[in-house]
Amino acid sequence: MAEMSLASIQKKEKITDQVLEQIKDALMKGELKPGDRLPGARELADKMKVGISSVREALKMLESLGALESRQGEGTFVCDALQGGAANAFAIQMALLPQTADYLVEFRKIYETAYTHLAMDNASEEDLINIEKHVLALEDKMDRLGSEAFMAAEDELSFHYAVLSATHNPYIIKIGEVALDLFFNILQERLEPLRILEAVQDHRNIYEAIKNHDQDLLQRVFVKSFTWWSTRFKEPGLEA
């Protein structure tokens, strides 16, 4: 069972929030690690001098966020992997930020440029095969539907997820997934989709740049792409 440095709760703020904060701090400090079993709710309540109901509520909140899991007859454990079906508090917080055109384009420009350059440095042969697979699938789709067909957000996301994965950095991957989901959900709601021909050209060039460590090609793709996004986001329907 993990040892946690717990303090008595000061009852000035909501008790459940303070319990949750102490458990979060223990995770951040490494006092609780993936796979660790937490002390029982009664023991936690006694150490923090709070009611057991507040502890149970905090534990349920952390379970819903995918940080903890309860095992029948065994106790409560820190998850050793991110839970796919769990609520993502970071994604919710991102969605509540002002959906301003300039903010979104600036964030994507900075973040996508950074993670794509990291993918260029870290991509393995397997990563390159995976990225090209998404390029080839989109090229095949264009052959079937025609170059004037529109791009599906799922096709765009799957390509960028493959690039993110090639960074091999779990922090960058998780933040990138949340940011891309938000960006393309807004696109689906408020803008006409991108024509498939333009996406095919950009994806092919990004893949070739990563494969060949071609910084100049990647820069040209990004200048073209983000100029296009900036123009599109000025259309009516999205706060500018």
C-alpha positions in Angstrom: 0.0 0.0 0.0 1.3 3.4 -1.0 2.5 5.9 1.7 1.0 9.3 1.3 1.9 12.5 3.1 -1.6 13.7 4.1 -2.5 16.7 6.1 -5.6 17.6 8.0 -8.2 19.3 5.8 -8.9 23.0 6.5 -12.6 23.4 6.2 -12.6 26.8 4.4 -13.2 25.3 0.9 -15.3 22.4 -0.3 -14.0 19.4 1.6 -14.3 17.0 -1.4 -12.1 19.3 -3.5 -9.4 19.5 -0.9 -9.4 15.7 -0.6 -9.1 15.4 -4.3 -6.3 17.9 -4.4 -4.3 16.0 -1.8 -4.6 12.7 -3.8 -3.7 14.6 -7.0 -0.6 16.1 -5.2 0.4 12.6 -4.1 0.2 11.5 -7.8 2.2 14.5 -9.0 4.9 13.9 -6.3 5.2 10.2 -7.2 4.0 9.1 -3.7 1.3 7.3 -5.6 2.4 5.5 -8.7 0.6 3.5 -11.4 -0.6 0.2 -9.9 -0.4 1.3 -6.3 -3.2 0.5 -3.9 -4.6 3.4 -2.0 -5.3 3.2 1.7 -9.0 2.5 2.5 -11.5 5.3 2.5 -11.8 5.1 6.3 -8.1 5.4 6.8 -7.8 8.3 4.4 -10.7 10.0 6.2 -9.1 9.5 9.6 -5.7 10.9 8.4 -7.3 14.0 6.9 -9.9 14.4 9.7 -12.8 14.5 7.4 -16.0 12.5 6.9 -15.8 9.3 4.9 -18.4 10.5 2.5 -16.2 13.3 1.3 -13.3 10.8 0.7 -15.6 8.5 -1.2 -16.9 11.3 -3.4 -13.4 12.4 -4.2 -12.4 8.8 -5.1 -15.4 8.4 -7.4 -14.5 11.7 -9.2 -11.0 10.4 -9.8 -12.4 7.1 -11.0 -14.6 8.9 -13.5 -11.5 10.8 -14.7 -9.7 7.5 -15.3 -7.0 8.1 -12.6 -8.2 5.4 -10.2 -10.0 2.1 -10.5 -11.9 0.0 -7.9 -11.4 -3.8 -7.9 -14.0 -5.8 -6.1 -12.6 -7.3 -2.9 -9.2 -5.8 -3.5 -9.5 -2.0 -3.0 -8.8 1.2 -5.0 -5.8 1.3 -7.3 -4.0 4.0 -9.3 -4.6 3.1 -13.0 -1.5 1.9 -14.9 -2.9 3.1 -18.2 -5.2 5.9 -19.4 -8.8 4.7 -19.5 -10.3 5.3 -22.9 -13.9 5.7 -21.7 -13.1 8.0 -18.9 -14.1 11.7 -18.8 -11.2 13.9 -19.8 -11.1 17.0 -17.5 -8.4 18.6 -19.7 -10.6 18.2 -22.8 -13.5 19.7 -21.0 -11.4 22.7 -19.8 -10.1 23.2 -23.3 -13.6 23.2 -24.7 -14.7 25.9 -22.3 -11.9 28.3 -23.4 -12.8 31.1 -25.8 -13.2 29.6 -29.2 -11.6 32.6 -30.9 -10.2 32.1 -34.4 -6.8 33.8 -33.8 -6.3 31.8 -30.6 -7.1 28.4 -32.2 -4.9 29.0 -35.3 -2.0 30.3 -33.3 -2.2 27.4 -30.9 -2.3 24.8 -33.7 0.5 26.6 -35.6 2.8 26.5 -32.6 1.9 23.0 -31.4 1.6 21.2 -34.7 4.9 22.7 -35.9 6.7 21.5 -32.7 5.3 18.0 -32.6 5.9 17.4 -36.3 9.5 18.4 -36.0 9.8 16.1 -33.0 8.3 13.3 -35.1 10.9 14.0 -37.8 13.6 13.4 -35.2 12.0 10.4 -33.5 10.1 8.5 -36.1 11.0 4.8 -36.5 10.6 2.8 -39.7 7.3 1.4 -38.3 6.1 5.0 -37.6 6.9 6.0 -41.2 5.0 3.0 -42.5 2.0 3.9 -40.3 2.0 7.6 -41.4 2.3 6.6 -45.1 -0.6 4.1 -44.7 -2.9 7.1 -43.9 -1.5 9.1 -46.8 -2.1 6.2 -49.2 -5.6 5.6 -47.8 -6.5 9.2 -48.5 -5.0 9.1 -52.0 -7.1 6.0 -52.7 -10.2 7.7 -51.4 -9.5 10.7 -53.7 -9.2 8.3 -56.7 -12.6 6.8 -55.8 -14.4 10.0 -55.0 -12.7 12.6 -57.2 -10.4 15.5 -56.3 -13.4 17.8 -55.7 -14.8 15.6 -52.9 -14.6 16.9 -49.3 -12.3 15.7 -46.6 -13.7 14.0 -43.6 -12.5 15.1 -40.2 -11.8 11.5 -39.3 -9.3 11.2 -42.2 -7.5 14.4 -41.1 -7.4 13.3 -37.4 -6.1 9.8 -38.1 -3.2 11.2 -40.1 -2.2 13.7 -37.4 -2.6 11.1 -34.7 -0.1 9.0 -36.6 2.3 11.9 -36.7 1.8 12.5 -32.9 2.4 8.9 -32.2 5.8 9.1 -34.0 7.0 11.6 -31.3 7.1 8.8 -28.7 6.4 11.4 -26.1 3.2 10.6 -24.0 2.8 14.2 -22.8 2.9 15.6 -26.3 0.6 12.9 -27.6 -2.1 13.3 -25.0 -2.2 17.1 -25.3 -2.1 16.9 -29.1 -5.0 14.5 -29.2 -7.2 16.8 -27.1 -6.2 19.9 -29.1 -6.9 18.2 -32.4 -10.2 16.8 -31.3 -11.3 20.3 -30.3 -10.0 22.0 -33.4 -11.8 19.6 -35.8 -15.0 19.4 -33.8 -15.2 23.2 -34.3 -14.4 22.8 -38.0 -17.3 20.3 -38.5 -19.7 22.6 -36.7 -18.8 26.0 -38.2 -16.8 25.6 -41.5 -17.2 23.9 -44.8 -14.9 20.9 -45.0 -11.5 21.0 -46.7 -11.3 19.6 -50.3 -9.6 16.2 -50.4 -7.1 17.3 -53.0 -5.6 19.9 -50.8 -5.4 17.5 -47.8 -3.8 14.8 -49.9 -1.1 17.2 -51.1 -0.3 18.4 -47.6 -0.3 15.0 -46.1 2.0 13.6 -48.7 4.4 16.5 -48.3 4.4 16.2 -44.5 5.2 12.5 -44.8 8.0 13.1 -47.3 9.4 15.9 -45.1 9.4 13.6 -42.0 10.9 10.7 -43.9 13.7 12.7 -45.5 14.3 15.2 -42.7 13.4 18.0 -45.1 13.0 21.1 -42.9 12.4 23.4 -45.9 9.6 21.3 -47.3 7.9 21.1 -43.9 8.1 24.9 -43.5 6.5 25.4 -46.9 3.6 23.1 -46.1 3.0 24.8 -42.8 3.1 28.4 -44.3 0.5 27.3 -46.9 -1.6 25.4 -44.5 -1.8 28.0 -41.7 -2.4 30.9 -44.1 -5.4 28.9 -45.4 -6.7 28.2 -41.9 -6.4 31.9 -40.9 -8.4 33.0 -44.0 -11.1 30.3 -43.4 -11.6 31.2 -39.8 -12.4 34.8 -40.7 -15.6 33.6 -42.3 -18.9 34.4 -40.4 -19.9 31.9 -37.8 -16.8 31.8 -35.6 -15.7 34.6 -33.2 -12.7 36.4 -34.6 
